[in-house]
Every structure is written in C-alpha cells, then in structure tokens.
Amino acid sequence: MKILLFANTDWYIYNFRRTLAAALRDAGHDVLLVSPPGAYGERLRDLGFRWIPAPMNRGSLNPFHELALLGWLWRLLLREQPTVVHSFTIKCSVYGGLLGRLTGTSSINAVAGMGYVFTSHTLKARLLRPAVRLMLSIALGGKRSKLILQNPDDMLFFETEIFGSSPQVYLIKGSGVDCSLFLPPQIEESCSNRPVRVLLASRILWDKGVAEFIEAARMLRSEQRSLEFLLAGDPDPGNPAAVPLPTLMDWQAEGLVQWLGHVADMPKLLANVDVVVLPSYREGLPKSLIEAAACARPLIATDVPGCREVVTDGVEGFLIPPRDAEALARSIAKLQDNALLARSMGMAARRKALGEFDERIVIKQTMDVYDELAR
C-alpha cells in the first residue's frame, strides 16, 4: 500500500509517529509524510522518509486559506494516488477524511482528544462547535473510513453526538512510549538536600491547567515548602487557548515557576524531577503522563477523559477535580510528605506503562487496522 501520513505539525510526526512510519516502511509499504513546514521535516528526510511541506496554518480560520489548502491536498492526492490517507488531530482528520471520500481513497483518522472547540467554554468555541460536529460526521462517517480514538469517553461522544450510530471505530490507547528509552533512574536521588521538583510538561495552554498549576505553586510557597515548579513546553500561538508570553514571563519573574521552554531530552528531564502533574481539562491520552509513568514518576492528573486512563486514583498517583488548584496543591503536599508512597506510586506507574502503553503494543494495534483495511 501507499500510505500518506498527514499531521498539523512536522514536530508531531517526528516525535509521535516516526516509529509508526518506520514500521509501515519496514512492512513494505510506501510511506509519504505531509505536514506544515518546519525544522523537523528535514530531520524526517534525514531518516530516509519522503516528506512534503503543506501550505497549512493550523490556527487559521480564514475560509480562503482553508479552501486553498483543500485544493492543494486534492491535487496532491490525485498526483500521488495513495491507497490510504492516515490523518492525525481533528482538523487534519476532517480534511483527510473529506478528501478521501471525494477521491475514493480509504482513510484512517486518528483523533487524539477533542481539541479547543470541544474543551473550551469561550463564545468562539461554542459558535464553532455545531459546524465542526457537522464536518466530522460528513468527513469521518464514510464506508471507507476508519476512526481511531484514545479513550472510551471520546468513543461514546463520537458514537452518540457525531454519528448517531457506530461506524468503524477503534480504541488504541495513545501513541505509545518507548519503555526502553524512558527508564526509572538506576539510583534514586535523595530529595533531602534539594527541593522536591514538580513538573508540568505540555503545550502552554490554559486548557492544560496551567493557571491551576501556578496557583498551586503560590499556595504551597506560602506554606514555606521546599518545592520547585517546572514548566516544560512552548506557547502555541496557533491555539486560541495559548497563554500569552508576557503572562508566562511574569510568573517566572515572580519566582513561581521555572519555564524550561521546549525540552528535547525528556528522559533526562524526567529522571531529575520527583512528581509529574497534568491538571488538564480534557485529553485524548496524554503523552507526557505515559512518559512520566515509564520513568516511574508518581502522577497527579485531573479526573477527566484521557487522564483517568493513565492514572487510577491512589495507585499510580492521584486524580483530582478539574480546575481545582487547592486539590492539586494538597496532592503535591501528600507526595512530598510521604516519600515511600511517592516511590510505590511511581513503580505502579512503570508497571502500567509496560503493560498498556509501550509503543510496540500501540504500533501492533495500529498495524492491525491497516491489515483489516487491506483485507
């Protein structure tokens, strides 16, 4: 088969899907990667992949820009004649699925979380929601279309709110993690001589619970606790929920958080922190949590779709209500005060990562979808 992988950033393909692309190539498939231009595109080419930059602005709502992009994708499909278009995220899945239906091309659409339109309570998001629902039902409901979701809540949402009946939907838990690369530290560093380090690794969006993270830091600092709060990730200007850079710099100047920006070596960072949190409002299945789990870090996450698939409250860490900075602060304090509990939760998280989230499991499940499509 000739397979076109389509994502809204070259970073997404490189970090989350290059292992899948390599597995498809090793299985004898012709693989073409398509994304907006960026530095990671050249890295994909260096790995021997064929990569084509798309004229796409992931945050654009300009109808003329979007029609131009659809025209470009249409011409690409006619020229390349792929057997399957495999798209990632809602916007790419809508475009890939729609063009797949129009050209008679099979499509696999992987939706990792419901995105800004379905998680935000802003007027803009509420106004966009009916149109996006309609587009999803049209684009993803074809007979030659398969949909991959990452948690049962999203499956229920699509089956009841989008399709009205159950199309070919598959549950695959996330994009996987290389458990041979993300490892527990061989020698656990004692925290007695340094502050306990608490990490939030995500895009810098309000929807990721960044405000609650900062408020928890402020609460615990007022208690004179020895803690360091670390924020890893970049602002996302293409997302309406992006935290403004001046706000981020003000938090850092106040001493509430150390902003690390984009971190390329996540295994090294995770080996040097003690607790990983994600107070998000909704997820597909968060990569940052399963990477931290593989490194045997105790987890604190919100009791929302996606997060609750990774964390069982009281086992791998704590689940807290969304938008609750007080609950986040108290959970961090519990882990700081009980090192044995933190360590046992971290080891439970590692066991769960090995059993459910290792990338070999995820790739095998994804390849099974391709095999079924081929049959």
C-alpha positions, 0 to 999 in steps of 0.5 A: 500500500501507499500510505500518506501520513498527514499531521498539523505539525512536522514536530508531531510526526517526528516525535509521535509517529516516526516509529509508526512510519518506520514500521509501515516502511519496514512492512513494505509499504510506501510511506509519504509524510505531509505536514506544515513546514518546519525544522523537523521535516528535514530531520524526517528526510534525514531518516530516509522518509519522503516528506512534503511541506503543506501550505497549512496554518493550523490556527487559521480560520480564514475560509480562503486559506482553508479552501486553498489548502483543500485544493492543494491536498486534492491535487496532491492526492490525485498526483500521488494516488495513495491507497490510504490517507492516515490523518492525525488531530481533528482538523487534519482528520476532517480534511483527510477524511473529506478528501478521501471520500471525494477521491475514493481513497480509504482513510484512517483518522486518528483523533487524539482528544477533542481539541479547543472547540470541544474543551473550551467554554469561550463564545468562539468555541461554542459558535464553532462547535455545531459546524465542526460536529457537522464536518466530522460526521460528513468527513469521518462517517464514510464506508471507507473510513476508519476512526481511531480514538484514545479513550472510551469517553471520546468513543461514546461522544463520537458514537452518540453526538457525531454519528448517531450510530457506530461506524468503524471505530477503534480504541488504541490507547495513545501513541505509545512510549518507548519503555526502553528509552524512558527508564526509572533512574538506576539510583534514586536521588535523595530529595533531602538536600534539594527541593522536591521538583514538580513538573508540568510538561505540555503545550502552554495552554490554559486548557492544560491547567496551567493557571491551576498549576501556578496557583498551586505553586503560590499556595504551597510557597506560602506554606514555606515548602521546599518545592520547585515548579517546572514548566516544560513546553512552548506557547502555541500561538496557533491555539486560541487557548495559548497563554500569552508570553508576557503572562508566562514571563511574569510568573517566572519573574515572580519566582513561581515557576521555572519555564524550561521552554521546549525540552528535547531530552525528556528522559533526562528531564524526567529522571531529575524531577520527583512528581509529574502533574497534568491538571488538564481539562480534557485529553485524548491520552496524554503523552507526557503522563505515559512518559512520566509513568515509564520513568516511574514518576508518581502522577497527579492528573485531573479526573477527566477523559484521557487522564483517568486512563493513565492514572487510577486514583491512589495507585499510580498517583492521584486524580483530582477535580478539574480546575481545582488548584487547592486539590492539586496543591494538597496532592503535591503536599501528600507526595512530598510528605510521604516519600515511600508512597511517592516511590510505590506510586511511581513503580505502579506507574512503570508497571502500567506503562509496560503493560498498556502503553509501550509503543510496540503494543500501540504500533501492533494495534495500529498495524492491525487496522491497516491489515483489516483495511487491506483485507 
